[in-house]
Amino acid sequence: MAPLDRSATAKPIRFGVALPASWALRAAHLGGGGNNGTIPRLNGGIMRGGAPLLQQGFATYGSDSGHQAGATTGPSTTRLSRTWATCS
Protein backbone atom coordinates (compact mmCIF):
# COMPACT_ATOMS: atom_id res chain seq x y z
CA MET A 1 0.00 0.00 0.00
CA ALA A 2 1.52 3.35 -0.98
CA PRO A 3 1.67 6.14 1.62
CA LEU A 4 0.09 9.54 1.00
CA ASP A 5 3.49 11.10 1.67
CA ARG A 6 5.22 11.34 -1.73
CA SER A 7 8.68 12.27 -0.41
CA ALA A 8 11.69 10.08 -1.21
CA THR A 9 11.88 8.89 2.42
CA ALA A 10 8.24 7.72 2.64
CA LYS A 11 7.89 4.02 3.49
CA PRO A 12 5.24 1.66 2.11
CA ILE A 13 2.58 0.42 4.52
CA ARG A 14 2.72 -3.36 4.74
CA PHE A 15 -0.39 -5.19 5.92
CA GLY A 16 -1.83 -8.64 6.35
CA VAL A 17 -5.31 -10.17 6.39
CA ALA A 18 -6.32 -13.59 7.74
CA LEU A 19 -9.66 -15.10 6.80
CA PRO A 20 -11.29 -17.82 8.91
CA ALA A 21 -12.56 -21.08 7.45
CA SER A 22 -16.08 -20.08 8.55
CA TRP A 23 -16.68 -16.33 8.82
CA ALA A 24 -18.87 -15.06 11.70
CA LEU A 25 -19.44 -11.69 9.90
CA ARG A 26 -17.03 -10.01 12.35
CA ALA A 27 -13.57 -8.49 11.98
CA ALA A 28 -10.83 -7.34 14.34
CA HIS A 29 -7.93 -4.95 13.72
CA LEU A 30 -4.79 -6.13 15.53
CA GLY A 31 -1.57 -4.28 16.34
CA GLY A 32 -0.78 -0.63 16.88
CA GLY A 33 0.54 0.93 20.04
CA GLY A 34 3.86 -0.66 20.94
CA ASN A 35 3.49 -3.08 18.03
CA ASN A 36 3.85 -0.51 15.23
CA GLY A 37 6.73 -1.45 12.97
CA THR A 38 5.71 -5.08 12.50
CA ILE A 39 2.68 -6.81 11.07
CA PRO A 40 1.00 -8.48 14.09
CA ARG A 41 0.34 -12.19 14.39
CA LEU A 42 -3.10 -12.42 12.87
CA ASN A 43 -4.47 -15.48 14.66
CA GLY A 44 -5.66 -13.13 17.43
CA GLY A 45 -4.58 -15.44 20.23
CA ILE A 46 -1.88 -13.35 21.87
CA MET A 47 -2.53 -12.26 25.48
CA ARG A 48 -6.16 -13.34 25.29
CA GLY A 49 -8.09 -15.99 27.11
CA GLY A 50 -10.18 -18.48 25.18
CA ALA A 51 -9.94 -19.48 21.53
CA PRO A 52 -8.00 -17.26 19.10
CA LEU A 53 -10.11 -14.76 17.15
CA LEU A 54 -9.50 -16.54 13.87
CA GLN A 55 -10.90 -19.77 15.33
CA GLN A 56 -13.94 -17.81 16.54
CA GLY A 57 -14.73 -16.79 12.96
CA PHE A 58 -13.24 -13.28 12.99
CA ALA A 59 -11.44 -11.97 9.92
CA THR A 60 -8.31 -10.30 11.32
CA TYR A 61 -6.11 -7.61 9.80
CA GLY A 62 -3.21 -5.39 10.78
CA SER A 63 -0.37 -3.30 9.39
CA ASP A 64 3.07 -2.02 10.30
CA SER A 65 1.68 1.57 10.02
CA GLY A 66 4.49 2.37 7.59
CA HIS A 67 7.18 1.86 10.25
CA GLN A 68 9.47 -1.01 9.28
CA ALA A 69 11.16 -2.23 12.47
CA GLY A 70 14.28 -4.33 12.76
CA ALA A 71 14.25 -8.03 13.62
CA THR A 72 14.40 -7.62 17.41
CA THR A 73 12.89 -4.26 18.30
CA GLY A 74 9.56 -5.04 19.91
CA PRO A 75 7.34 -7.57 21.64
CA SER A 76 5.59 -8.89 18.52
CA THR A 77 8.74 -10.24 16.85
CA THR A 78 9.55 -13.93 17.05
CA ARG A 79 12.48 -15.26 19.10
CA LEU A 80 12.83 -11.94 20.86
CA SER A 81 15.35 -11.59 23.62
CA ARG A 82 13.62 -11.19 26.98
CA THR A 83 15.95 -8.29 27.81
CA TRP A 84 14.38 -5.79 25.38
CA ALA A 85 12.39 -4.09 28.13
CA THR A 86 14.83 -4.30 31.00
CA CYS A 87 16.74 -1.37 32.42
CA SER A 88 20.29 -1.50 33.65
JOGI-V55209 format. One record per run of one state. SS is the DSSP state (helix for helix, strand for strand, loop for the rest). FROM is the first residue (numbers start at 1). TO is the last residue. Records with the same first field share a line. If there is no record, write none. Layout:
# JOGI-V55209
SS: FROM-TO / FROM-TO
This chain:
# JOGI-V55209
loop: 1-14 / 19-25 / 30-32 / 36-57 / 64-88
strand: 15-18 / 26-29 / 58-63
helix: 33-35
